[in-house]
Amino acid sequence: MAASLASGEVARRDGVAEVGTGAGAGTEEEEDRWVRLLPELVAEVVRRVEASGRERWPARRDLVSCASVCRRWREAAATVVRPLPESGKITFPASLKQPGPKDFPIQCFIKRNKNNSMFFLYLGLRNNLTVATDKGKFLMAAKRFRRGAHIEYIISLDADVLSQGNKAYVGKLRSDFWGTNFCCTHCRSDFWGTNFKIYDSQPPYDGAKVSSTRSIRRFGSRRISPQVSSGNFDVGQVSYKYNLLKSRGPRRMFCTMECPSVQETWENSLKVKSLRRTGTTVLRNKAPRWHEHLQCWCLNFHGRVTVASVKNFQLVATPDPGHPDSIGDEETVLLQFGKVDSDIFTMDYRQPLSAFQAFAICLSSFGTKLACE
């Protein structure tokens, strides 16, 4: 009955129970036996599993297994398990598109494989001083592709199959030629490499228009949220500005993101309500200070970053130029990314960003930004 967050087993088994296809008579009889249990009893079982110390992976897999039994058990799990913004725990695949908690960051790390241009995002399972030896809980993977003058990072729940046509497809990042602009749909960059666009496979709000001409698909077994149309929806942009100090100075980053609503987007941990547009979140990198003794630019990563790198950054909220009434917060770091080993980087994020958005932004930091450096 074991199931993993990356495999999307919850959605698959729940889909079988609802549609009734692909299961033999024996399986149907077994599921009927579980369905006949009183809802109150099922809810009590799930509550006890939740209360029995299943707060961290891999022990939290037991909750996913409970939700995999049948529809009734899934509904009970969705009622008992609080969504990520409230609980601070990543449990189901839907958590990857939910905003992080407000009061503390979710600590993750990224492993890079230069040989095949692969990047793997893991949820940290140990304390912040043992990242290099932390096996972690796999969340998502990304692969870098060259598309003519552009670079794309395809993001997927399946580390073995990374393509837009796969059921595990989450989104992409696309950059320009110089790698300084990124858009968050997948990860895509523009010609100068200073802008990246982020594209999401799900609509960020009701009425959002698909950014690609590709046909709209329905989410399959490994989709973040079943029964929601799948396409490419523009949800953000990452820009790297020209730096007069070139490689001797810190990079200048600006991000505009369509962030999920905390109040209305998520009814519970598994089900999706109506998606309300909440406005654009504007982020910029926190300015480092010059350390006279060390002769370098410094930021306080509170022990989460141990290797100096131009890739390291911290993002804070800044007022939206298009909305004069918007308020920034120069102190609260919403996303920080930094190097701890040759191919290991920490990624800590919090509300209003989701794990997917944070991962896409961090992917834009890899590689040389010719126009900026």
N, C-alpha and C positions, 0 to 999 in steps of 0.2 A: 504493500500500500504506500510505500515510500514515494515521495514526489519532491521535485526540486523547483525552486522559483524560476530558474532559467528554462526549464522544460515546459512550463505552462500546463502541467498535468491537471491542475484544477479545472481549467477551461475545457480541456479535452474530455475528461470524464463527465463533467457537468453537461456538456453538449450531447454526449451519448445518452445520458439519462433523459434529457429533454426531447431529443429527436427520436430516440429509440432505434437507431440504425447501428449496424456493425456489432451487435451483441447477440449471443446465442441465448437459447431458452434457459440454460443453467444460470447464465449471468443475470438475466432478467429476474429469475426467481430469487437469486441472492440479493439483488438490489431491492426487490419488493419487501424482503424481510427487514432490511434496514429502514425502508421508508415507513413501514407500519409502526415503528417506534413512536411513542408520544413526543411531540415537539418539545415539551417541557423537559423530558428526559434527555433528548439529544442536546438541548441547550446546556443542561447541567453537565453533561459529559464534556462538552467543548470548554465550558467555563473551568472545569477542574483541570483539563489539560493545559489551559492557558495559565492557571494559577500554580501549576506544579513546577515552576522554575523554567518554563519554556520561553525565556525572554531573549535568548541568543541562539544563533545557528551554531552547530547543526541540530540542536535539540528542538528548535522551532519548526523543524520539518514535520513534527507530529501534528501541529495545527493544520498544515497544508494537507496532510494525509486525511485528517478528519473532514476537511472540505472536499476531498476527492471521492468520498463514499457515494454520494448521490445528491440530488437537488436539495432535499430537506436538510441534510448535513451541511451543505454549502451555505444555505440560508442561515442556519444557526451560527456557523463560523463567521459569516458576514455581520451578524448582529453582535457577537461577543468581541471579536477582534476589532479594536478601534483603528481608524485610519491613521496613516503616518503622521500628519500634522499634530495629532493629539497624543499618540503613543510613542512616537520617536522610533518605531521599529519597522523595518522592512520585512513584510511577511509574504504578500502575494505579488504577482507580476504588476498588478495595477499600481503598486506602491512606487514604481519607477517613474510614473507620470504624475504623482502627487507631490505637492510642495513639501519640503522638509519641515522639521519642527522650528518653532520661533525662538526658543530660549537656548538652544544648544545645537551644534552642527552634527550632521551625520558624517562619521569618519570613514572614508573609503581610500583605496589606492589603485593606481593604474600600473600595469606591467606592459612594457614595450618589447616587441620582438622585431629588431631591425632587419632580420633576414627576410621576413615575409611581409613587412609593413603592417603588422597586426598590433592591436592595443586591446588590453583586457581590463575591465573594471571589476573590482572586488569590494565587497563590504568588509571592513576591518573587523576582526573577531578578537583581537588582543589589544593591549594598551598601546598608547601612541609611541612608545619607545622601542617597540619590537616589530616595526613594519616590515623590515627586511626578512624576517622569519615567519611572518604571518601568512598562513595559507589562504585565509579569507574565504568569503562566500561569493562565487561567481555571479555577477549581475548582467553584464552586457559585454559585447566585443565589437570592435570596429576594425575595418581594413581600409588602407589608403589605396586609391586608384588614381591613375593619370588619365584624364579625359581631354585629350587635345591640349589646349592652353590652360585647362582647369585641373584642380585637384579635388577629389571627392573622398569623403570618409563615410562608408556605409556602416550603419550601426544596427546590430542585430542581437536578439536574445540567444541565438545559436552561434557558438564560436566556430562551428564546422562549415556552415553554409551562410555566406554573407552576400546577399543579392537582394535587389528590390522586389523580385518576384517570389521570394521565400516567405513562408508564413510567419517566420520569426522576425521579419523586418520591422524596425522601430522608427528609423528616420535617417537623415544624412546631413553632412556638413559639406559645403562647397566653397572653394576659395578661388580668387582670381589668379592670374599668371604669376604674380610676384608673391603670392601667399600672405598678403597683409589684410585682405578683407574676406570675411567669412559670413555665409548665410546659413541659418540653422533649419534645414528641412531634412536633408541628410547633412553632411557638412560640405559646403561648396564655396569656392573662392572666386573672386573676379580677376581681371587681366593683370592688375598691378599687385595682386597678392596682399593688399592691405585690407580687404573686406571679405568677410565670410558670411554666408547665409545658412541658417539652420532650418531644416524642413522636418516636420513631424508627420508620421503616418496617420495621425488622428487629427480631427479638427480641434483647434484650441478653444473654440466657442461656437455656439449655434449660429449658422449662417456663414461660417468661414468659407472662402472660396479656395478651390484647389489651385495650387501654383503651377502644376505640371499638366501637360496634355495627356498624360498616361490615363488609361481607363481606371475608374474607381473599382476597388475590390472590396470584398467583405473580409473581416478579420477571421483568420483560421484558428487552429487549436492553440497556437503560441502567441496570439495577439494579446496586447496589453488589456484590451477590453473587448470581449466578443460582441458581435451584433452592431458594431460601429463601422461606418464606411472607412476604407483605407485609401489614402492618396498621399499627395505631397502638399502640406500646408505650411506656409511661411510663418514661423513663430519667433524669429529673432535674427539679429545681425551682430557680428563681432568685427570691429575695425581696429587696425593698428595704425597709429599716426606717425608721421615722419619724426625722427629723433635726430636733433642736431649733434648729439654726442655719439651717434652711431652705436657700435657695440660696447662702447665704454659706459653708456648710460642705460637706465632701465627703459623697458618698452612702455609705450603709452597705449592703453587699451580703452575702448569704449564699447559697450554692449547695450542693445535695445532688445527686450524680450517680452513676448506675450506669455505671462505667467498664469498658471491655473489658479482658479478661485479657491480660497480655503473654505469659505462658508457654504458655497452652493455647488461646487463641482462634484464633490464626493459625498454621497449619501452614507456610505460606509466603506469598508475596506475593499469590497468587490464590485459593487454596483455603481453605475454612472447615472447621475441626474442630468438635468439640463445644464448646458455649459454656457456660463455668462461671461461676456467680455468684461474684463476688469481693468483695462487700460494697459499702457506700456510701462515696464520697469526699465529705468535707465541706470546702467552701472558703469563705473570707471575704475581703473586701477588705483589703489592707494599709493600715494607718493612716498617713496622710500627716503630715508635720510642718509646723508653722507657721513661715513665714519672716518674721522681724521686718522685715528690710530691704525685701523685696518686698511684704510685707503680703498674703500669700496662702498657701494650703496647697500643699505641694510633695511630689512623689515623684521618685525617680531612675529615669528611663526609659532611661538610657544612650544618649541621642541619638535614640531611636526615636520620641519624641513632641516636637513643637515648638510646639504651640498649647495654651494653657490652656483647659480645658473641664471642666465638671462630669461629663461622660461618661467622662473618663479614669479608668482603674482598674487595679489589680494584684491578682490573687487568689493567696492562699497557702493551704496545707493547715492545717486546724485540727482538734483532737481531736473525734471523733464523740461527742456526749453520750450516745448509746445504747450505746456501747462504751467503758467506762472505761479499757481497756488500749490504746486507740488513741493514736497519737502524732502531733502536728502538726509543721509545719516553717514557722516564721515568716520564714525567710530566703529560701528558694527560691521564686521567682515562677513559678507554673505557667501563668498566663495574664495577659498584659497587653494593654491596649487603649487607644489614644489618638489624638488628632487631630494631623494634620500639614498639613492644608489645609481649605478650607471644606467639602469633601465627600469627603475622603480620610482614612482612619484605619488605623493599623497594628494588626495582631493577631498576637501571638507566643505560641505555646502549646507545651507539652511534656507528657510522660507525667505522669499517666495519662489526660489528655484526648485526644480525637480532634479532627480538624479540624471535623467536623460539630458536636460538642458545643461547641467553642470558638466557632464561628460563631454558634450559637444563643444562647449566653450574651451575646456581644457585641451581637446584635440587640436584646436586652432593654434595652440601655443607651440606645437611641435614643428620643427623645420625652421629654416632661415627666412626672415622677412627682408628681402633684398632692398625694398624701398625704404625700410626703416633702419637697416643696419649696414 
